[in-house]
Amino acid sequence: MRSFNLRALRLPLALAACLLAAPAFAGDMDLQLPDLRVPDLTSGSGAGAHHAGAGYWNIAPRLELALPLGHEDYYIPGYGYYSHSPDAGPKVGVEALYSFGEIAPKLELEAGGRFSFTYVDPLSIFEVVPEARLLIPLSPKLKLYGEAGLGLALLTNNGSDVSGVLRFGFGGTYALSPTVNLLVEPIGFNTYFTYFTTYNLAVGLQFRT
C-alpha cells in the first residue's frame, strides 16, 4: 500500500510560509515612491485593470511548464512503480477568482478556483483546486501576490487514480488595459499526495468581468 510522501512536502511547505507572508510583509513596507497609491474607483482616475474596489471576477487562462522534482520511485496508475520521476511537460488551465477588495491596508483578497490539465510523461493529470490569493498593490498597475489551494487531481495512464493536491504560488500581475492584466508566476509548487511535487512556471492573461 502506498503511503503519504512527507518528504515531498518539505520544500513547498517551507516556501509557502514565505510566499503567503510576502504580501502582508510588503503591505507594511513604506516604499517611499511617488504616486504609488491604488486609484480610488469613485474618482475615475488611474489606468489599467487593477481596482481598489471589490465585487468582480478575474478570469485567467494560463500556460505553464511543470517540472517534477525528486528521483524516487513513484507509483504510476496502470503501470506500477516507476524508477524515476516523470518528465517535464506542459500544463494548461483557467482560473476564476472573485475580488473581495482590501481586507487590511495595502492588502487585498481574492478567492475562487482553477481547473487544469498537465501532461508529464507518462502521466496525464486533471485537477480542480479551490484557492485563495493575497495581493499587495505596488502601483496602480502592478501587484504582487501569494496564494495557496487544496483540491483533487485525477492521474491517468493505463489506469487512473485520484489524489489530493496542495498548491502554492507567488507571482504578480501588470495592467495592460482597463480590463486585461498580464499574469506572471515564476514560483509555483503542486504536491500530489503519495506521488510527487512539481515546480511550475506560469504566464497568463487575466480578464476583469
Secondary structure as GFF3:
##gff-version 3
##sequence-region A 1 209
A	DSSP	alpha_helix	7	27	.	.	.	ID=ss1
A	DSSP	three_ten_helix	41	43	.	.	.	ID=ss2
A	DSSP	beta_strand	56	68	.	.	.	ID=ss3
A	DSSP	beta_strand	74	76	.	.	.	ID=ss4
A	DSSP	beta_strand	80	82	.	.	.	ID=ss5
A	DSSP	beta_strand	89	104	.	.	.	ID=ss6
A	DSSP	beta_strand	107	120	.	.	.	ID=ss7
A	DSSP	beta_strand	123	137	.	.	.	ID=ss8
A	DSSP	beta_strand	142	156	.	.	.	ID=ss9
A	DSSP	beta_strand	160	175	.	.	.	ID=ss10
A	DSSP	beta_strand	180	192	.	.	.	ID=ss11
A	DSSP	beta_strand	197	208	.	.	.	ID=ss12
###
